[in-house]
Amino acid sequence: MSKTAVIIPARWASTRFPGKPLFPILGKPLLQHCWERCLKAKSVSQVIVATDDMRIAEAAFEFGAEVAVTSPKHPSGTDRVAEVARKLTGVTNIINVQGDEPAIDPRLIDKLAARLDDDRKLDMVTAAVPFADFVSAANPNNVKVVTTKDGRALYFSRSLIPFDRDQTGAAKYFWHVGIYGYRRAFLAKFVAWKPTPLEESEKLEQLRVLENGASIGVIIAKEHGVGVDTPEDVERAEKILRGKKR
């Protein structure tokens, strides 16, 4: 029987929003909203906040989270997650949930864990949603993914893929959701690989997985969620959270 842990990487030094994990949203730190949502996932045995900043660690302790203090030298959240994952015992699968997702759907976490259990050929899983409009799909900040018929990632890109050559309007565009599930052993292998050419070109680390011949399953979710990247995103996040409470 597999055992799944959620690890939430959180750092203070965001370029666009310093101190973001502790910014108050509806009376709670942003990070706390994310942590509480993850606790609702039925398939998860542990939810751990991973941070290199004692301000975040102390705040997370105060609201009751399990906290792992990590090295400040990690180049990405994935590396931070991998450090914590190496120290866990009895855990087979890891779900990496970004700490700036206050409305993360616990059911999506459960679906990622189930996909890893159901398809042993997969090394990793993630999610995507259909784009609601062409303008959003064309935005290079919104990452696209194309998949095989059985839901395995073929490629991720900031470019508009697939290309609708004949302009029939039949092309479907899928928006990548930045949540990842890994087999614990694969995660250790992934972070040991050097960055790859496509990864460095697109600035998408999941391309390192595909360039090394590993497989990523893609689950089609119902909603993209609300990532808080800048202070301007707070109002939108609060609106969505109020709606979920109702």
C-alpha positions as MATLAB code, in Angstrom:
seq = 'MSKTAVIIPARWASTRFPGKPLFPILGKPLLQHCWERCLKAKSVSQVIVATDDMRIAEAAFEFGAEVAVTSPKHPSGTDRVAEVARKLTGVTNIINVQGDEPAIDPRLIDKLAARLDDDRKLDMVTAAVPFADFVSAANPNNVKVVTTKDGRALYFSRSLIPFDRDQTGAAKYFWHVGIYGYRRAFLAKFVAWKPTPLEESEKLEQLRVLENGASIGVIIAKEHGVGVDTPEDVERAEKILRGKKR';
ca = [
       0.000    0.000    0.000;
       1.443    3.352   -1.021;
       1.786    6.216    1.433;
       1.555    9.807    0.209;
       2.928   13.015    1.728;
       2.244   16.577    0.615;
       5.210   18.930    0.837;
       4.607   22.677    0.477;
       7.774   24.626   -0.429;
       7.686   28.195    0.875;
      10.292   30.941    0.581;
      10.405   34.545    1.711;
      12.425   36.146   -1.076;
       9.910   36.293   -3.912;
      11.035   38.908   -6.444;
       7.532   40.165   -7.167;
       6.067   39.656   -3.685;
       8.577   39.439   -0.778;
       7.110   37.777    2.305;
       4.241   36.348    0.274;
       3.647   33.147    2.333;
       2.740   35.194    5.421;
       0.674   37.870    3.702;
      -2.761   37.960    5.399;
      -5.733   36.812    3.318;
      -9.123   36.849    5.068;
      -7.373   36.984    8.427;
      -4.915   34.129    7.864;
      -1.452   33.856    6.272;
      -1.602   32.805    2.631;
       0.413   29.691    3.481;
      -2.079   28.630    6.149;
      -4.936   28.614    3.634;
      -2.922   26.300    1.391;
      -1.941   24.014    4.289;
      -5.534   23.727    5.523;
      -6.763   22.788    2.042;
      -4.089   20.099    1.730;
      -5.142   18.585    5.068;
      -8.552   17.877    3.542;
      -7.079   15.454    0.992;
      -8.165   11.935    1.972;
      -5.167   10.097    0.517;
      -2.490   12.044    2.392;
      -0.698   10.876    5.536;
       1.425   14.000    6.106;
       1.400   17.667    5.100;
       4.776   19.342    5.584;
       5.822   22.960    5.082;
       9.379   23.135    3.709;
      11.171   26.453    4.162;
      14.611   27.970    4.713;
      13.249   31.059    6.482;
      12.637   31.055   10.238;
       9.907   33.683    9.961;
       7.885   31.288    7.828;
       8.848   28.302    9.990;
       7.756   30.007   13.222;
       4.463   31.184   11.735;
       3.748   27.674   10.400;
       4.497   26.156   13.816;
       2.036   28.610   15.350;
      -0.844   27.538   13.132;
      -0.027   23.867   13.757;
       1.882   22.737   10.679;
       4.635   20.165   10.543;
       7.702   22.104    9.384;
      10.985   21.048    7.793;
      13.769   23.652    7.725;
      15.804   23.240    4.546;
      18.995   24.523    2.983;
      18.887   28.111    1.657;
      20.921   27.076   -1.408;
      18.184   25.299   -3.366;
      17.620   26.727   -6.870;
      13.951   25.682   -6.963;
      11.022   24.560   -4.857;
      11.395   21.075   -6.306;
      14.907   20.786   -4.865;
      13.547   21.933   -1.502;
      10.815   19.286   -1.663;
      13.358   16.613   -2.589;
      15.518   17.420    0.458;
      12.550   16.826    2.759;
      11.378   13.746    0.857;
      14.781   12.057    1.314;
      14.354   12.163    5.093;
      10.858   10.673    5.236;
      10.350    7.041    6.153;
       7.657    4.790    4.742;
       6.499    7.366    2.188;
       6.283    6.196   -1.424;
       4.671    9.170   -3.203;
       5.216   12.924   -2.871;
       2.789   15.679   -3.897;
       4.388   19.098   -4.414;
       1.825   21.845   -3.761;
       2.869   25.460   -4.252;
       2.425   27.562   -1.098;
       0.799   30.396   -3.046;
      -2.306   28.331   -3.935;
      -4.796   29.214   -1.166;
      -7.726   27.540   -2.923;
      -6.048   24.286   -3.994;
      -8.660   21.548   -4.461;
      -8.027   18.613   -2.068;
      -9.774   16.324   -4.560;
      -7.099   17.140   -7.152;
      -4.413   16.033   -4.696;
      -6.301   12.761   -4.247;
      -6.560   12.312   -8.012;
      -2.808   12.745   -8.466;
      -2.112   10.215   -5.724;
      -4.588    7.755   -7.275;
      -3.046    8.143  -10.751;
       0.377    7.246   -9.370;
      -1.142    4.172   -7.738;
      -3.110    3.121  -10.805;
      -0.393    3.534  -13.444;
       2.919    2.098  -12.266;
       4.608    3.068  -15.535;
       4.384    6.765  -14.694;
       7.282    8.522  -12.998;
       5.379   11.692  -12.247;
       1.917   13.293  -12.557;
       0.571   16.811  -12.956;
      -2.661   18.508  -14.062;
      -4.165   20.778  -16.711;
      -7.470   22.473  -17.508;
      -8.973   23.536  -20.851;
      -8.442   27.212  -21.652;
     -11.622   29.272  -21.552;
     -10.541   31.642  -24.330;
      -7.909   32.054  -27.030;
      -6.397   35.235  -25.544;
      -5.467   33.412  -22.332;
      -4.087   30.483  -24.315;
      -1.872   32.786  -26.391;
      -0.331   34.383  -23.267;
       3.244   33.018  -22.883;
       2.931   33.278  -19.096;
       0.238   30.581  -19.258;
       1.997   27.284  -19.922;
       0.382   24.882  -22.405;
       0.604   21.094  -22.471;
      -0.186   18.532  -25.171;
      -0.729   14.875  -24.337;
      -1.118   11.414  -25.790;
      -4.556    9.812  -26.040;
      -4.000    8.042  -22.736;
      -3.058   11.233  -20.897;
       0.744   11.321  -20.918;
       2.575   14.578  -21.531;
       4.170   15.021  -24.947;
       5.401   18.578  -24.420;
       4.961   21.716  -22.318;
       5.464   25.149  -23.851;
       4.928   28.847  -23.417;
       4.141   28.924  -27.128;
       0.655   28.197  -28.418;
       0.525   24.427  -28.963;
      -0.865   22.707  -30.935;
      -0.582   25.047  -33.933;
      -3.884   25.361  -35.819;
      -2.382   25.535  -39.330;
      -5.669   25.612  -41.249;
      -7.369   27.834  -38.658;
     -10.325   25.483  -38.342;
     -10.824   26.320  -34.686;
     -10.729   22.628  -33.837;
      -7.499   22.829  -31.815;
      -7.937   22.409  -28.059;
      -5.554   24.173  -25.696;
      -4.800   22.959  -22.193;
      -3.424   25.136  -19.402;
      -0.860   23.454  -17.191;
      -1.596   23.515  -13.457;
       1.564   23.724  -11.344;
       0.955   20.822   -8.982;
       3.149   17.716   -9.198;
       3.136   14.189   -7.864;
       6.279   12.053   -7.911;
       7.338    8.613   -6.927;
       9.772    9.326   -4.133;
      12.643    7.431   -5.775;
      12.077    9.257   -9.066;
      12.108   12.679   -7.382;
      15.622   12.011   -6.054;
      16.726   11.046   -9.572;
      15.031   14.084  -11.153;
      16.785   16.708   -9.021;
      20.149   14.999   -9.609;
      19.841   15.524  -13.378;
      21.428   18.632  -14.846;
      19.156   21.250  -16.470;
      18.451   20.387  -20.100;
      18.411   22.551  -23.269;
      14.612   22.681  -23.670;
      14.178   23.370  -19.972;
      16.566   26.305  -20.141;
      14.970   27.645  -23.314;
      11.376   27.573  -22.027;
      12.261   27.980  -18.315;
      10.086   24.971  -17.492;
      11.755   22.365  -15.298;
       9.220   19.642  -16.160;
      10.841   19.507  -19.612;
      13.922   18.027  -17.914;
      11.765   14.977  -17.159;
      10.667   14.548  -20.783;
      14.147   15.207  -22.208;
      15.502   12.400  -20.048;
      12.874    9.982  -21.347;
      10.753    9.784  -18.187;
       6.938    9.879  -18.251;
       4.476   12.428  -16.875;
       0.778   11.659  -16.525;
      -1.602   14.601  -16.972;
      -4.956   14.760  -15.168;
      -7.624   17.067  -16.608;
      -8.960   19.143  -13.731;
     -12.104   21.273  -13.497;
     -10.495   24.555  -12.464;
      -7.045   26.096  -12.628;
      -7.012   27.504   -9.113;
      -5.721   30.912   -8.095;
      -1.985   31.437   -7.709;
      -0.986   34.559   -5.763;
       2.069   35.841   -7.620;
       1.767   39.577   -6.915;
      -0.050   41.798   -4.388;
      -2.608   42.526   -7.115;
      -3.688   38.841   -7.030;
      -4.803   39.029   -3.378;
      -8.222   40.558   -4.097;
      -9.019   37.838   -6.645;
      -7.924   35.132   -4.196;
     -10.111   36.546   -1.444;
     -13.106   36.603   -3.769;
     -12.622   32.943   -4.694;
     -12.120   31.877   -1.071;
     -15.289   33.674   -0.007;
     -17.142   31.835   -2.755;
     -15.833   28.461   -1.571;
     -16.917   29.209    1.999;
     -20.442   29.920    0.802;
];
